Amino acid sequence: MRVIGGRYRNRRLHPPPGIDARPTTDFAKEGLFNVLHHTVPLEGIRVLDLFAGTGNLSLEFLSRGADEVISVESDRRLFDFMQRTARDLDEQRWRMVKSDVFTFVNAQRGVYDIVFADPPFAMEGIERIPTLVLQAGLLGTDGLLIVEHMDKVSLAHLPGFKRQRSYGLVQFSFFAPPAPTA
């Protein structure tokens, strides 16, 4: 696994053996960041990475100039791995929170430019994530929620859905907050 662009480009990550995580493939990451590069500014943004796993995507956002990335992960080994990686890089803009994502989202009051969620593909209730994030008000007015999921899942029927991109078996569904009412 490696960082594919920006400041940390080509830096390899070596997570501990036997972890229960499915890092986003380089192919899917390249596609996602290609879309983002042509859609939203990546420099100076705040990012919330839910189900952060190894921190693979968090590091991509930091590498491309995000001001702050908060990574939420409940697994102790993955959380410790992200902390070690941040220390090794002396990365001050990366914060980790060891928590269940649903508990965190329900208690969080911050506003982010991008919320990225990569839940385990076999997890029940993936379709709840967009609604919870949007109801919690975690996105700024021009914010973007991206949910990574397998190709067998469709989130197109959910409020705020904008588009979906497919990269092999990996899908990214994009959501925007509701327009403010006048």
PyMOL commands that set and color helices and strands:
alter all, ss='L'
color gray80, all
select helices_A, chain A and resi 26-37+56-63+76-89+101-107+128-135
alter helices_A, ss='H'
color red, helices_A
select strands_A, chain A and resi 46-50+68-73+94-98+112-117+139-150+161-167+170-175
alter strands_A, ss='S'
color yellow, strands_A
deselect
rebuild
show_as cartoon
